[in-house]
Amino acid sequence: MSLSRGEAEALDAADPLAGLRQEFDLPDGVIYLDGNSLGPPPRTALARLSRTAAAEWGRDLILSWNLNGWMEAPLRIGGKIARLVGAEPHEVAVADSTSVNLFKLAAGALSLRPGRTTLLAQTGEFPTDLHILQGLAALLGERARLRIVPEGELIAAIDEDTAALVLTHVHYRTSRRWDMAAVTAAAHAKGALALWDVSHSAGAIGVDLNAARADLAVGCGYKHLNGGPGAPAFLFVAERHLGTIRQPLTGWLGHAEPFAFEDLHRPAPDVRALTTGTPPILSLAALEAGIDLHLSVDRAQAEAKGAALSDLFIALVEAGCPELGLASPRRAAERGLHVSLTHKDGYAIVQALAARGVIGDFRAPDVLRFGVSPLFTRFTEVWDAVEALRDILATRAYDRPEHRARKAVT
Ligand SMILES: *Cc1c(COP(=O)(O)O)cnc(C)c1O
């Protein structure tokens, strides 16, 4: 299948979500295909940030903790994220970073499965997930064993010592999507828990943690949720584990009564026990605006448009850029919202595209990643981006020293 630019224009004209683009502050002349790494700012987020800084921090000062709902923000916003990931509001809290939340919940998984010591993961996962598990296992010594098996061997490796498997729902490099319900059921069949990282799926595709019987989950606030650079992350604990789960970062705001100022830590009976210290209010203000925007959108329409955009991207690339490999599954139901292509000069190609205003990213050794968003990507942008890619490949415009020089962030 290939499609003319006029046909892409017709798709935009018929798109029921086209108006949402106006909600984002995107610069002219840029085709942004990297919302899977850093979501762009909703206009409401920028307004919320200035209001929270000037009116709340600036005028109400410390009274804001009570007056402006600062204290409740982590659970209030967690409750909103719950609606995007198929959880109950009291099962989700916003806190810390994805890395830190994974540390807490992986330790928490061990606390829920006394007598079992293995945390099971697979190679090729997003590095922080494996690195955090390595740090936790080193800290716990004999009480925990980290087993990292080759990709594809995870389910067969679950055994009677497995406390939990830790797995990313949508893979950062390939966009491959796991069947969350099936993998969770395989873990449960052996008495193990499933801890999911939904960083690349929350706000992007349908996620239904409770329908899949997931036990625990972590996810990122600054990718598809548009929370802003370094936005706080979220964590999910299924209701059946709340009150029982224990985590080691027992800070004062996870205490049952923080303002009793007790010497001994008594964990809160609810999901607050998984939070640690003072929440980053300015970042939460931006994140809440991003979440509110997502909640205003019809999920079924968003999912259908996301699949259509990424399907179109693949079809155009396959028709126009035969020298590129496809590292993502071809069926939309088997991937997230980014499409991964391969080329040995991938880094230089991504740089050459950026010089033409098309922003994707590169993941070593040879993957070019392009993310679409049903909230702000236009069908014509997908068409124009692939046309730029086709031209850069045909003319070898990427083959210049300035495109090959590696920057710190790829
Ligand atoms: C983006 C991402 C993270 C981010 O972790 P930080 O603590 O925010 O740096 C973690 N895991 C996965 C799978 C991700 O995609």
The ligand as a Gaussian input file, in Angstrom:
#p B3LYP/6-31G(d) Opt

LIG

0 1
 C       11.767000       5.865000      30.091000
 C       11.916000       4.600000      30.871000
 C       12.382000       4.621000      32.178000
 C       12.771000       5.940000      32.790000
 O       13.389000       5.822000      34.015000
 P       13.833000       7.158000      34.760000
 O       13.959000       6.736000      36.159000
 O       12.775000       8.183000      34.532000
 O       15.100000       7.626000      34.154000
 C       12.476000       3.424000      32.855000
 N       12.124000       2.252000      32.268000
 C       11.672000       2.196000      30.999000
 C       11.286000       0.902000      30.387000
 C       11.564000       3.371000      30.266000
 O       11.137000       3.326000      29.011000

